Amino acid sequence: MTEKKLPHWDLTPLFPSLDSPKFQAAWKDLEGRLQALQPLLDRHEVGPRPMKETDVAAFREIAAAINAMLEAFTPIRAFVSGHVDTDSTNQAAQAKLSELQKMFLGYERLRPRLTAWLARLDPAKINAGPYKLMLDEAKVQAEHMMSEPEEVLAAELRLSGGSAWTKLHGNVSSLITATIQGKELPITAVRNLAYNPDPKIRKEAFEQEIAAWKAHEVPLAAALNGVKGESSTLNRKRRWTSDLEPVLFRNRITPKALGAMQDAVVASFPLWRRYFGAKARALGKARLDWWDLAAPTGKGEKNWTWDESGAFIAEQLGTFSPSDAEVARVAFRERWIDAEPRKGKRGGAYCMGVGQGKSRILANFEETFDSVSTLAHELGHAYHNHCLRERPPLLRMYPMTLAETASIMNETIAVQAALRTLPKKEQLPILEADLQGAAQVVVDIHSRFLFETAVFEKRAVRELSAEEFCSLMLDAQKATYGDALASHHPYMWAVKPHYYGTDFYNFPYTFGLLFGLALYQRYVEEGQAFVARYDDLLASVGTYPAAELAGRFGFDLESRKFWEGGIKVLEGKVARFEKILV
């Protein structure tokens, strides 16, 4: 690690502190906006009734009020959760987050009657314009709603149900530590040792990590049972035919599109086993162990300092889009990024909007190109937020399938630039890091899909023990990695926060990678003429379904051939990797 301390994000442009007059005033304003919604809906008799002539004006007034409320909510939520996610022991922030969730429940209670009303509006008669998709989706949502009292009760119970279990996972996992070579490290730092070139350190870190998760498996298994049990129960009560069906609806894709993509993914497994085999040979092993998956290959790998990483990312994004590069420069200059791994901070990386097209990025930075790639990825999300800055909040709500579009583009630009500009001795580690990430998104993500499918099937009958979760995890990993690995990670269900937040938060990553690669190929073909269309795509993700947006570029999401095009790009990288090793 560099001696220079890695930055913590600066949240003070949002509010000076939790007890500052500015925060208190914003809190009171949000409270007032939330309280005003019910009288507004009452005045317009919002609920499951036929459309009236006055609904044209009512729709505009209600949409404006909700947009204003969400605009006020965004920076408050970001400020509070930003403190919690970087210090789970911050009791004041934890308490405020709980208060915020309870306050926002006022809006959640109104959503059933609002959805029932929206479902009965004619988009043409009220001149819905960009809100047409929202009204079309309300019709489907209304078909899968419980009674209004049941929906309100479900929203109220979520705070002490699914949301509480999600919070428990975050709080417990952020405080887990393990001792490596006599030094106690937070679990995020322990997991980062998977990138260490020393196989002994990687193995020790893996073994200590497994022991640490096992020591906390009881509360984490309880959390996963709680989250999935609640989802499964509500899905049945809402008359969805499966636990996957509502996820496909929310992601705005068809079962046929998912099937076409996953057929292409499964067909690519022999390709990935070739890659794993080549990497094993490079490391002097017959087969990879789990702790080798992220191991660096090649002797020329440099240490990527924080400042160097920021300069490289901004420079390379500038070759694609000056606007994209400027967002990255601002993010580094104005400390949008929290980079230092530390106890009490959640693992992984994410980007959150804080309002006005600005963002904050949580990362756990190491001096590896993988961390550089992750930063470029998250800065893509920040650029996406920037492109949506002029859209009202209700039209910024996009599905997970399209959430990775800008992040994959940024990541691909950074990787391709590194392979093109760095000395030859540095290219193998860069290419390998890129393939590591792709293997995660294609192979490991599919194992997570298989795992979650099995969990939902069994959780519908009863709770599962930690041992059973581990067994299902191993089954899923063996089905995807095949005989390429000599060992596996039975506690990945405890590691990944995705399982505890949003159902099936796995296949959208694969969708994003392969869709993003297709867009990158189109950029290579069209050059700068592509960028304006790309920006418009990013600004439109809350307005059109995925198939329609893909169709603008001639892509057919229900065709396996389309998805195989992305796999073909990755196949070329595997072949290049094998050639360099030989």
C-alpha positions in Angstrom: 0.0 0.0 0.0 1.1 3.6 -0.6 2.2 5.6 2.4 -0.2 8.3 1.5 -3.4 7.8 3.3 -6.3 6.8 1.0 -9.1 9.3 0.9 -12.4 9.2 2.8 -15.3 10.7 1.0 -16.4 14.2 1.7 -20.1 14.4 2.6 -20.0 17.9 3.9 -21.2 19.5 0.6 -24.5 17.7 1.4 -24.6 18.7 5.1 -22.0 19.7 7.6 -23.2 17.1 10.2 -26.2 15.2 11.4 -27.0 17.9 14.0 -26.3 20.9 11.7 -29.1 23.5 11.1 -28.9 22.8 7.4 -29.5 19.0 7.9 -32.3 19.7 10.4 -34.0 22.2 8.0 -33.8 19.6 5.1 -35.2 16.9 7.4 -38.1 19.1 8.3 -38.7 20.0 4.7 -38.8 16.3 3.7 -41.1 15.5 6.6 -43.5 18.2 5.4 -43.4 17.0 1.8 -44.2 13.5 2.9 -47.0 14.6 5.1 -48.5 16.6 2.3 -48.9 13.6 0.0 -51.8 11.9 1.7 -54.1 15.1 1.7 -53.1 15.6 -2.0 -54.1 12.1 -2.9 -57.3 12.4 -0.9 -58.2 15.6 -2.6 -57.9 13.9 -6.0 -59.7 10.8 -4.8 -56.7 8.7 -5.8 -57.4 5.0 -5.6 -58.9 2.1 -7.6 -61.6 4.0 -9.5 -62.3 4.8 -13.2 -60.4 7.7 -14.8 -62.0 11.1 -14.6 -61.5 14.2 -16.7 -59.8 16.0 -13.8 -57.1 13.3 -13.6 -55.2 15.1 -16.4 -54.4 17.9 -14.0 -54.2 15.6 -11.0 -51.5 13.5 -12.6 -49.3 16.4 -13.2 -49.7 17.8 -9.7 -49.1 14.5 -8.0 -46.1 13.6 -10.2 -44.6 17.0 -9.4 -45.1 16.5 -5.7 -43.6 13.0 -5.7 -40.6 14.2 -7.8 -40.0 17.1 -5.4 -40.2 14.8 -2.4 -37.8 12.3 -3.9 -35.4 15.2 -4.8 -35.4 16.2 -1.2 -35.0 12.6 0.0 -32.0 11.8 -2.1 -29.2 13.8 -0.4 -30.6 13.0 3.1 -30.6 9.3 2.4 -27.1 9.5 0.9 -25.7 11.5 3.8 -27.0 9.2 6.5 -26.3 5.9 4.7 -22.8 7.2 3.7 -22.0 7.5 7.4 -23.4 4.1 8.3 -21.7 2.3 5.4 -18.3 3.6 6.4 -18.7 3.2 10.1 -21.3 0.7 11.3 -20.6 1.7 14.9 -21.9 5.2 14.3 -24.9 5.0 16.6 -26.2 8.4 15.7 -26.2 7.7 12.0 -27.7 4.3 12.6 -30.5 5.9 14.6 -31.1 8.5 12.0 -31.2 5.9 9.2 -33.9 4.1 11.2 -35.9 7.3 11.6 -35.5 8.1 7.9 -36.8 4.6 6.9 -39.8 5.0 9.2 -40.5 8.5 7.9 -40.3 7.3 4.3 -42.8 4.6 5.2 -45.4 7.4 4.9 -44.9 7.3 1.1 -44.7 3.5 1.0 -48.2 3.3 2.6 -49.6 5.4 -0.2 -48.1 3.4 -3.1 -50.8 0.7 -3.3 -53.6 3.2 -3.8 -51.4 5.3 -6.1 -50.5 2.2 -8.2 -54.2 1.2 -8.4 -55.0 4.7 -9.7 -52.1 4.9 -12.2 -53.2 1.5 -13.6 -56.5 3.0 -14.6 -55.2 6.1 -16.3 -55.1 6.2 -20.1 -51.5 7.4 -21.1 -52.8 9.1 -24.3 -55.7 11.0 -22.6 -53.5 12.4 -19.9 -50.6 13.1 -22.2 -48.3 11.0 -20.2 -45.3 11.5 -22.5 -42.2 10.1 -20.9 -44.3 8.7 -18.0 -46.1 6.2 -20.3 -43.8 3.3 -19.3 -44.6 4.1 -15.6 -48.3 3.9 -16.3 -48.0 0.7 -18.4 -46.0 -1.0 -15.6 -48.5 0.2 -13.0 -51.1 -1.9 -14.8 -49.0 -5.1 -14.3 -48.2 -4.1 -10.7 -51.9 -3.7 -10.0 -52.6 -7.2 -11.1 -50.1 -8.5 -8.6 -51.1 -6.4 -5.6 -52.6 -7.7 -2.4 -55.4 -5.7 -0.9 -54.5 -2.2 0.1 -54.5 -2.9 3.9 -52.3 -6.0 3.3 -49.9 -3.9 1.1 -49.7 -1.2 3.7 -49.0 -3.8 6.5 -46.3 -5.4 4.3 -44.6 -2.0 3.9 -44.8 -1.4 7.7 -43.5 -4.8 8.6 -40.6 -4.6 6.2 -38.7 -2.2 8.5 -38.7 -4.9 11.2 -38.5 -7.8 8.6 -36.5 -7.8 5.4 -34.9 -4.4 5.9 -33.8 -5.3 9.4 -32.3 -8.6 8.2 -30.4 -6.7 5.5 -29.1 -4.3 8.1 -28.1 -7.1 10.4 -26.0 -8.7 7.6 -24.3 -5.3 6.9 -23.6 -4.6 10.6 -22.3 -8.1 11.4 -20.1 -8.5 8.3 -18.6 -5.0 8.6 -17.2 -5.8 12.1 -15.7 -9.2 11.2 -11.9 -9.4 11.4 -9.3 -12.1 10.9 -5.7 -12.4 12.0 -3.1 -12.7 9.1 0.5 -13.2 10.0 -0.1 -11.9 13.5 -2.0 -8.8 12.4 -5.8 -8.3 12.9 -7.4 -7.0 9.7 -11.0 -6.1 8.7 -12.6 -8.8 6.6 -12.5 -6.5 3.5 -8.7 -6.2 3.8 -8.5 -10.0 4.3 -10.4 -10.6 1.1 -8.2 -8.1 -0.7 -5.2 -10.4 0.0 -6.7 -12.7 -2.7 -4.7 -10.4 -5.0 -1.4 -10.9 -3.2 1.3 -12.5 -5.4 2.5 -14.8 -2.5 0.4 -18.1 -2.6 1.1 -18.7 1.1 -0.4 -15.4 2.1 -3.4 -16.0 -0.3 -4.0 -19.4 1.2 -3.7 -18.2 4.8 -6.1 -15.3 4.1 -8.6 -17.7 2.5 -8.5 -20.2 5.4 -8.8 -17.4 8.0 -11.6 -15.8 6.0 -13.5 -19.1 5.9 -13.0 -19.5 9.6 -14.2 -15.9 10.3 -17.4 -16.4 8.2 -18.1 -19.7 9.9 -17.8 -18.1 13.4 -20.6 -15.7 12.3 -22.7 -18.1 10.3 -25.6 -18.3 12.7 -26.8 -14.6 12.5 -25.9 -14.4 8.8 -27.9 -17.6 8.0 -30.8 -16.1 10.0 -30.6 -12.9 8.0 -30.7 -14.8 4.7 -33.6 -16.9 5.8 -35.4 -13.8 6.9 -34.8 -11.9 3.6 -35.7 -14.8 1.3 -38.6 -16.0 3.4 -40.2 -12.6 3.3 -39.8 -12.3 -0.5 -41.1 -15.8 -1.1 -44.2 -15.2 1.0 -45.0 -11.9 -0.6 -44.5 -13.2 -4.1 -47.0 -16.0 -3.5 -49.5 -13.6 -1.9 -49.1 -11.2 -4.9 -49.9 -14.1 -7.3 -46.5 -14.2 -9.1 -46.0 -17.7 -10.6 -42.4 -17.8 -9.4 -39.8 -15.8 -7.3 -38.0 -15.0 -10.6 -41.1 -13.6 -12.4 -41.3 -10.3 -10.5 -37.5 -9.8 -10.9 -37.8 -10.2 -14.7 -40.7 -7.6 -14.7 -38.7 -5.1 -12.6 -35.7 -5.6 -14.9 -37.9 -5.0 -18.0 -36.8 -8.1 -19.8 -38.6 -11.2 -21.0 -38.0 -14.8 -19.9 -37.0 -15.5 -23.4 -34.3 -12.8 -23.3 -32.9 -14.3 -20.0 -33.0 -17.8 -21.4 -31.2 -16.7 -24.6 -28.5 -15.0 -22.5 -28.1 -18.0 -20.1 -27.9 -20.5 -23.0 -25.0 -18.5 -24.4 -23.4 -18.4 -20.9 -23.6 -22.1 -20.2 -22.3 -22.9 -23.7 -19.3 -20.7 -22.9 -18.2 -22.7 -19.8 -15.6 -24.8 -21.8 -14.0 -21.5 -22.8 -13.7 -20.4 -19.2 -12.3 -23.8 -18.2 -9.6 -23.2 -20.8 -8.8 -19.9 -19.2 -8.7 -21.4 -15.7 -6.4 -24.2 -16.9 -4.1 -21.7 -18.6 -3.9 -19.6 -15.4 -3.2 -22.7 -13.3 -0.3 -23.6 -15.5 1.0 -20.1 -15.3 0.9 -20.4 -11.5 2.6 -23.8 -11.7 -0.4 -25.8 -10.6 -2.5 -28.6 -12.1 -5.7 -26.9 -11.0 -6.6 -23.6 -9.4 -7.7 -23.3 -5.8 -10.3 -20.8 -4.9 -7.6 -18.5 -3.4 -5.9 -18.5 -6.9 -8.8 -17.0 -8.8 -7.7 -13.5 -8.2 -4.0 -14.2 -8.0 -1.8 -12.0 -10.3 0.0 -13.6 -13.2 3.1 -12.3 -14.8 6.1 -10.7 -13.1 5.7 -7.2 -14.5 2.7 -6.1 -12.4 3.2 -2.6 -11.1 1.8 -1.0 -8.1 -1.0 1.4 -9.1 -0.9 4.3 -6.6 -4.1 6.2 -5.8 -3.0 9.4 -7.7 -1.7 7.4 -10.6 -5.0 5.5 -10.9 -7.0 8.6 -11.0 -4.9 10.3 -13.6 -4.9 7.2 -15.8 -8.7 6.7 -15.6 -9.4 10.4 -16.4 -7.0 10.5 -19.3 -8.4 7.3 -20.9 -12.0 8.3 -20.5 -11.1 11.6 -22.2 -10.4 9.7 -25.4 -14.0 8.5 -25.4 -16.0 11.4 -23.9 -14.7 14.7 -22.4 -17.9 14.8 -20.2 -17.2 11.3 -18.9 -13.6 12.3 -18.1 -14.6 15.5 -16.4 -17.0 13.6 -14.0 -14.0 11.3 -13.1 -11.7 14.3 -12.5 -14.4 16.0 -10.3 -14.9 12.8 -8.3 -11.2 12.6 -7.4 -10.7 16.3 -6.9 -13.8 16.8 -4.7 -13.4 13.6 -2.8 -16.5 11.8 -4.0 -14.7 8.5 -3.3 -14.1 6.6 0.0 -11.2 4.4 -0.8 -9.6 3.1 2.5 -10.5 -0.4 3.7 -11.1 -0.3 7.5 -13.0 -2.0 10.2 -16.7 -0.9 10.4 -16.8 -0.1 6.7 -18.8 -2.4 4.4 -17.0 -4.4 1.8 -17.2 -4.3 -2.0 -17.8 -1.1 -4.0 -20.8 0.9 -5.1 -21.9 4.3 -6.4 -24.9 6.3 -5.1 -26.5 9.4 -6.4 -26.6 12.3 -4.0 -28.7 14.7 -6.1 -28.1 17.2 -8.9 -26.3 14.5 -11.0 -23.5 14.1 -8.4 -22.4 10.9 -6.7 -20.4 9.3 -4.0 -18.4 6.1 -4.5 -17.5 3.5 -1.9 -14.4 1.4 -2.7 -11.9 -0.7 -0.9 -8.8 0.2 -2.8 -5.6 -1.9 -3.3 -2.7 -1.0 -5.5 -3.7 -3.4 -8.2 -5.1 -2.9 -11.7 -8.2 -4.7 -10.5 -8.9 -1.8 -8.2 -8.3 0.6 -11.0 -10.8 -1.3 -13.1 -13.3 -1.2 -10.2 -12.9 2.6 -9.9 -13.4 3.0 -13.6 -16.5 0.8 -13.3 -18.0 2.8 -10.4 -17.2 6.1 -12.1 -19.3 4.8 -15.0 -22.2 4.7 -12.6 -21.4 8.3 -11.6 -21.4 9.3 -15.2 -24.8 7.6 -15.6 -26.1 9.7 -12.7 -24.7 12.8 -14.5 -26.5 11.9 -17.7 -29.8 11.6 -15.8 -29.4 14.9 -14.0 -32.1 16.7 -15.9 -34.6 13.9 -15.6 -37.0 14.1 -12.7 -36.6 11.4 -10.0 -39.5 9.2 -11.2 -37.8 9.0 -14.6 -34.4 8.1 -13.1 -35.6 4.8 -11.9 -34.0 2.2 -14.2 -33.7 -1.6 -14.0 -30.6 -3.4 -12.8 -30.1 -4.8 -16.3 -29.4 -1.3 -17.6 -27.7 -0.2 -14.4 -24.3 -1.6 -15.6 -24.3 -0.1 -19.1 -22.1 2.9 -18.3 -19.9 1.1 -15.8 -19.0 -1.7 -18.3 -18.3 0.9 -20.9 -15.9 2.8 -18.6 -14.2 -0.4 -17.4 -13.7 -1.6 -21.0 -12.2 1.7 -22.0 -9.7 1.6 -19.1 -8.7 -2.0 -19.8 -8.3 -1.6 -23.5 -6.2 1.5 -22.9 -4.0 -0.3 -20.5 -3.5 -3.2 -23.0 -2.7 -0.6 -25.7 -0.4 1.8 -23.9 1.5 0.0 -21.2 4.8 -1.8 -21.8 4.4 -5.4 -23.0 5.6 -6.9 -19.7 2.6 -5.2 -18.0 0.0 -6.4 -20.4 -0.3 -10.0 -19.1 -1.4 -8.9 -15.6 -3.8 -6.4 -17.1 -5.4 -8.9 -19.5 -5.6 -11.4 -16.7 -7.2 -9.0 -14.4 -9.8 -8.2 -17.1 -10.5 -11.9 -17.6 -10.7 -12.4 -13.8 -13.6 -9.9 -13.8 -15.3 -11.4 -16.9 -15.1 -14.9 -15.4 -16.7 -13.6 -12.2 -19.5 -12.0 -14.2 -20.1 -14.9 -16.5 -19.2 -18.0 -14.5 -19.5 -17.0 -10.9 -22.6 -14.9 -11.4 -24.3 -17.9 -13.0 -23.4 -20.0 -9.9 -25.0 -17.3 -7.8 -28.2 -17.5 -9.9 -28.3 -21.3 -9.5 -27.7 -20.9 -5.7 -30.5 -18.3 -5.3 -32.9 -20.4 -7.4 -32.2 -23.4 -5.1 -32.6 -21.3 -2.0 -36.0 -19.9 -3.0 -37.2 -23.4 -3.9 -36.2 -24.8 -0.5 -37.0 -21.7 1.6 -40.6 -21.9 0.4 -40.8 -25.1 2.5 -38.7 -24.2 5.6 -35.7 -22.4 6.9 -32.3 -23.5 6.0 -29.3 -24.0 8.2 -25.9 -22.4 7.5 -24.6 -25.9 6.6 -27.3 -26.2 4.0 -26.6 -22.8 2.5 -22.9 -23.9 2.3 -23.9 -27.1 0.6 -26.1 -25.3 -2.0 -23.3 -22.9 -2.6 -20.8 -25.7 -3.3 -23.3 -27.4 -5.6 -23.7 -24.2 -7.6 -20.0 -23.6 -7.9 -19.2 -27.1 -9.0 -22.0 -26.9 -11.7 -20.4 -23.8 -13.2 -16.6 -24.1 -12.6 -16.7 -27.8 -13.2 -13.4 -29.6 -12.6 -11.4 -26.4 -13.1 -11.1 -25.8 -9.4 -9.5 -28.0 -6.7 -11.3 -26.1 -3.9 -14.4 -23.8 -3.5 -15.8 -21.1 -1.2 -18.8 -22.4 0.7 -19.5 -19.1 2.4 -20.0 -16.9 -0.6 -23.6 -16.6 0.4 -22.4 -14.8 3.5 -19.8 -12.6 1.6 -22.1 -11.1 -1.0 -24.5 -8.4 0.3 -26.5 -8.7 -2.9 -28.3 -11.8 -1.6 -29.6 -9.7 1.4 -30.9 -6.7 -0.5 -32.4 -7.4 -3.9 -33.6 -10.8 -5.2 -31.6 -12.3 -8.1 -29.1 -9.4 -8.1 -26.8 -11.6 -10.2 -27.8 -12.1 -13.9 -28.2 -8.3 -14.4 -24.4 -8.1 -14.1 -24.0 -10.7 -17.0 -26.6 -8.8 -19.0 -24.7 -5.5 -18.3 -21.3 -7.0 -19.4 -22.5 -8.6 -22.6 -24.7 -5.6 -23.5 -21.9 -3.2 -22.6 -19.4 -5.1 -24.8 -21.9 -4.9 -27.7 -22.1 -1.2 -27.2 -18.3 -0.9 -27.0 -18.0 -2.8 -30.3 -20.4 -0.3 -31.9 -18.3 2.6 -30.5 -15.2 1.1 -32.2 -17.1 0.9 -35.5 -18.7 4.4 -35.3 -16.2 6.5 -33.4 -17.3 9.8 -31.9 -20.6 9.7 -33.7 -21.6 7.0 -31.2 -21.1 9.1 -28.1 -24.2 11.4 -28.4 -26.4 8.3 -29.0 -24.8 6.6 -26.0 -25.5 9.6 -23.8 -29.1 9.7 -24.9 -29.4 6.0 -24.1 -28.1 6.6 -20.6 -30.6 9.4 -20.1 -33.5 7.3 -21.4 -33.2 4.2 -19.2 -36.0 5.2 -17.0 -38.3 5.9 -19.9 -38.1 2.9 -22.2 -38.0 -0.9 -21.8 -34.6 -2.6 -22.4 -35.7 -4.2 -25.7 -36.6 -0.9 -27.2 -33.4 0.8 -26.1 -31.4 -2.2 -27.5 -33.3 -2.0 -30.7 -32.0 1.5 -31.3 -28.6 -0.2 -32.0 -30.1 -3.1 -33.9 -29.7 -5.5 -30.9 -32.2 -8.4 -30.4 -32.1 -9.4 -26.7 -34.1 -12.6 -27.3 -31.6 -13.9 -29.8 -28.9 -16.2 -28.4 -26.7 -15.0 -31.3 -26.7 -11.5 -29.9 -25.3 -12.7 -26.5 -22.8 -14.9 -28.2 -21.4 -11.8 -29.8 -20.3 -10.6 -26.4 -18.9 -14.0 -25.6 -16.9 -13.9 -28.8 -15.1 -10.8 -27.7 -14.2 -12.6 -24.4 -13.1 -15.6 -26.4 -10.6 -13.4 -28.2 -9.2 -12.2 -24.9 -8.8 -15.8 -23.6 -6.9 -16.8 -26.8 -4.6 -13.7 -26.4 -4.0 -14.7 -22.8 -3.1 -18.3 -23.8 -0.8 -17.0 -26.6 1.1 -14.6 -24.2 1.6 -17.5 -21.8 3.0 -19.8 -24.4 
